Amino acid sequence: MSCVSPGLRKQTRGLGGLVAHETHLYDMAHEIISEELDDFSDWLKKELRLTK
């Protein structure tokens, strides 16, 4: 069983007109715990070169 739904194709009005995009629904196999969120936050800050 796939945890990702087929993409739902939509068009959303953006600054330059209509923007095509797909929406995917994810079925999480487990709850996200605070340690995972902290790890992701640390990684994202490094990737975006943000300071704490």
N, CA and C atoms as a LAMMPS dump frame, in Angstrom:
ITEM: TIMESTEP
0
ITEM: NUMBER OF ATOMS
156
ITEM: BOX BOUNDS ff ff ff
-5.0000000000000000e+02 5.0000000000000000e+02
-5.0000000000000000e+02 5.0000000000000000e+02
-5.0000000000000000e+02 5.0000000000000000e+02
ITEM: ATOMS id mol type element x y z
1 1 1 N 0.842 -1.182 0
2 1 2 C 0 0 0
3 1 3 C 0.885 1.243 0
4 2 1 N 0.639 2.121 -0.916
5 2 2 C 1.413 3.35 -1.011
6 2 3 C 0.961 4.343 0.045
7 3 1 N 1.921 5.103 0.578
8 3 2 C 1.568 6.107 1.577
9 3 3 C 1.349 7.472 0.936
10 4 1 N 1.491 7.549 -0.388
11 4 2 C 1.295 8.818 -1.079
12 4 3 C 0.121 8.671 -2.032
13 5 1 N -0.794 9.6 -1.957
14 5 2 C -1.949 9.563 -2.853
15 5 3 C -1.525 9.986 -4.252
16 6 1 N -2.301 9.606 -5.257
17 6 2 C -2.043 10.157 -6.588
18 6 3 C -2.176 11.676 -6.52
19 7 1 N -1.415 12.368 -7.315
20 7 2 C -1.463 13.831 -7.288
21 7 3 C -2.813 14.365 -7.727
22 8 1 N -3.292 15.342 -7.02
23 8 2 C -4.52 16.037 -7.394
24 8 3 C -4.096 17.294 -8.145
25 9 1 N -4.366 17.323 -9.425
26 9 2 C -3.924 18.46 -10.234
27 9 3 C -4.872 19.637 -10.041
28 10 1 N -4.288 20.791 -9.766
29 10 2 C -5.074 22.002 -9.527
30 10 3 C -4.393 23.184 -10.19
31 11 1 N -5.115 24.258 -10.275
32 11 2 C -4.536 25.531 -10.666
33 11 3 C -4.9 26.542 -9.596
34 12 1 N -3.907 27.275 -9.154
35 12 2 C -4.095 28.277 -8.116
36 12 3 C -3.692 29.63 -8.676
37 13 1 N -4.424 30.645 -8.323
38 13 2 C -4.087 31.984 -8.795
39 13 3 C -2.891 32.496 -8.002
40 14 1 N -1.804 32.811 -8.724
41 14 2 C -0.599 33.341 -8.108
42 14 3 C -0.376 34.773 -8.552
43 15 1 N 0.798 35.303 -8.243
44 15 2 C 1.102 36.69 -8.59
45 15 3 C 1.116 36.908 -10.097
46 16 1 N 1.58 35.897 -10.852
47 16 2 C 1.672 36.053 -12.299
48 16 3 C 0.532 35.407 -13.056
49 17 1 N -0.549 35.069 -12.401
50 17 2 C -1.669 34.396 -13.052
51 17 3 C -1.904 33.041 -12.425
52 18 1 N -2.385 32.087 -13.234
53 18 2 C -2.663 30.756 -12.708
54 18 3 C -1.382 29.933 -12.65
55 19 1 N -1.199 29.211 -11.56
56 19 2 C -0.022 28.373 -11.359
57 19 3 C -0.499 26.939 -11.197
58 20 1 N -0.015 26.035 -12.057
59 20 2 C -0.39 24.619 -11.959
60 20 3 C 0.437 23.955 -10.866
61 21 1 N -0.193 23.097 -10.094
62 21 2 C 0.538 22.359 -9.066
63 21 3 C -0.206 21.079 -8.757
64 22 1 N 0.473 20.157 -8.066
65 22 2 C -0.152 18.911 -7.636
66 22 3 C -0.141 18.851 -6.121
67 23 1 N -1.198 18.303 -5.552
68 23 2 C -1.293 18.121 -4.108
69 23 3 C -1.232 16.634 -3.814
70 24 1 N -0.384 16.239 -2.879
71 24 2 C -0.271 14.84 -2.475
72 24 3 C -0.634 14.721 -1.002
73 25 1 N -1.384 13.701 -0.66
74 25 2 C -1.74 13.435 0.729
75 25 3 C -0.859 12.299 1.237
76 26 1 N -0.259 12.461 2.398
77 26 2 C 0.645 11.468 2.96
78 26 3 C -0.005 10.797 4.16
79 27 1 N 0.131 9.482 4.233
80 27 2 C -0.357 8.722 5.374
81 27 3 C 0.86 8.403 6.236
82 28 1 N 0.988 9.089 7.354
83 28 2 C 2.151 8.889 8.221
84 28 3 C 2.064 7.538 8.909
85 29 1 N 3.155 6.803 8.879
86 29 2 C 3.2 5.487 9.509
87 29 3 C 3.378 5.606 11.019
88 30 1 N 3.822 6.753 11.478
89 30 2 C 4.019 6.956 12.913
90 30 3 C 3.878 8.441 13.229
91 31 1 N 3.759 8.731 14.483
92 31 2 C 3.704 10.131 14.898
93 31 3 C 5.102 10.727 14.833
94 32 1 N 5.181 11.976 14.473
95 32 2 C 6.469 12.657 14.469
96 32 3 C 6.794 13.029 15.905
97 33 1 N 7.97 12.612 16.347
98 33 2 C 8.361 12.9 17.726
99 33 3 C 9.25 14.138 17.757
100 34 1 N 9.383 14.715 18.924
101 34 2 C 10.1 15.986 19.045
102 34 3 C 11.553 15.881 18.59
103 35 1 N 12.198 14.721 18.808
104 35 2 C 13.588 14.564 18.384
105 35 3 C 13.703 14.642 16.861
106 36 1 N 12.736 14.037 16.162
107 36 2 C 12.748 14.104 14.703
108 36 3 C 12.524 15.534 14.23
109 37 1 N 11.641 16.229 14.89
110 37 2 C 11.368 17.612 14.528
111 37 3 C 12.591 18.486 14.779
112 38 1 N 13.285 18.26 15.887
113 38 2 C 14.512 19.002 16.182
114 38 3 C 15.58 18.733 15.13
115 39 1 N 15.739 17.448 14.737
116 39 2 C 16.719 17.093 13.707
117 39 3 C 16.396 17.791 12.39
118 40 1 N 15.124 17.766 12.011
119 40 2 C 14.715 18.407 10.765
120 40 3 C 14.942 19.912 10.836
121 41 1 N 14.611 20.502 11.971
122 41 2 C 14.785 21.937 12.157
123 41 3 C 16.259 22.323 12.032
124 42 1 N 17.133 21.539 12.664
125 42 2 C 18.574 21.806 12.577
126 42 3 C 19.065 21.702 11.135
127 43 1 N 18.619 20.65 10.43
128 43 2 C 19.025 20.461 9.036
129 43 3 C 18.55 21.628 8.175
130 44 1 N 17.288 22.032 8.361
131 44 2 C 16.729 23.101 7.55
132 44 3 C 17.444 24.425 7.801
133 45 1 N 17.768 24.703 9.049
134 45 2 C 18.494 25.938 9.37
135 45 3 C 19.848 25.965 8.676
136 46 1 N 20.538 24.806 8.637
137 46 2 C 21.835 24.74 7.952
138 46 3 C 21.661 24.923 6.45
139 47 1 N 20.644 24.266 5.875
140 47 2 C 20.405 24.364 4.438
141 47 3 C 20.059 25.789 4.018
142 48 1 N 19.28 26.477 4.821
143 48 2 C 18.852 27.838 4.496
144 48 3 C 19.796 28.893 5.052
145 49 1 N 20.834 28.408 5.728
146 49 2 C 21.84 29.286 6.348
147 49 3 C 21.195 30.293 7.291
148 50 1 N 20.314 29.78 8.15
149 50 2 C 19.659 30.608 9.163
150 50 3 C 20.418 30.483 10.472
151 51 1 N 20.358 31.505 11.289
152 51 2 C 20.972 31.43 12.61
153 51 3 C 19.893 31.171 13.637
154 52 1 N 20.29 30.616 14.757
155 52 2 C 19.323 30.313 15.825
156 52 3 C 18.958 31.552 16.588
